[in-house]
């Protein structure tokens, strides 16, 4: 399975998952490490701010 070995952040349960877990529509990833998955919301916020700044 493609999800095996990758990490994800589940938006429904607000937790990190490894491999198959909640449906892809409610989780972010895949990430190579648990730490990257744990920081998914912060990473998304930073990227959104950067994109918003480019559009100003």
C-alpha positions as CSV (number, residue, x, y, z in Angstrom):
1,X,0.0,0.0,0.0
2,X,1.3,3.5,-0.9
3,X,0.6,4.9,2.6
4,X,2.8,2.4,4.4
5,X,6.0,3.9,5.8
6,X,4.7,7.5,5.5
7,X,3.3,9.7,8.2
8,X,0.1,11.8,8.1
9,X,-1.7,14.3,10.3
10,X,-5.5,13.5,10.8
11,X,-7.6,16.7,10.9
12,X,-10.6,14.9,12.4
13,X,-8.7,13.4,15.4
14,X,-5.9,16.0,15.5
15,X,-3.2,13.4,15.7
16,X,-0.3,11.9,13.8
17,X,-0.9,8.6,12.0
18,X,1.6,6.2,10.4
19,X,0.6,4.3,7.3
20,X,-3.0,3.5,6.5
21,X,-5.4,5.3,8.7
22,X,-8.2,7.8,8.3
23,X,-9.3,8.7,4.8
24,X,-7.0,10.9,2.8
25,X,-9.7,13.6,2.6
26,X,-9.4,14.4,6.3
27,X,-5.6,14.1,6.7
28,X,-2.5,15.9,5.6
29,X,0.5,14.2,4.1
30,X,2.3,12.1,3.3
31,X,5.3,13.2,5.3
32,X,8.6,11.3,5.6
33,X,8.9,11.7,9.3
34,X,6.7,11.8,12.4
35,X,8.0,15.3,13.3
36,X,7.0,16.7,9.8
37,X,3.5,15.2,10.3
38,X,3.3,16.6,13.8
39,X,4.1,20.1,12.4
40,X,1.7,19.9,9.5
41,X,-0.6,22.6,10.7
42,X,2.2,25.0,11.4
43,X,3.8,24.3,8.0
44,X,0.5,24.9,6.3
45,X,0.0,28.2,8.2
46,X,3.5,29.4,7.2
47,X,3.0,28.5,3.6
48,X,-0.4,30.2,3.5
49,X,1.1,33.4,4.9
50,X,3.9,33.3,2.3
51,X,1.4,32.8,-0.5
52,X,-0.8,35.7,0.8
53,X,2.2,38.0,1.0
54,X,3.0,37.2,-2.7
55,X,-0.5,38.2,-3.7
56,X,-0.4,41.6,-1.9
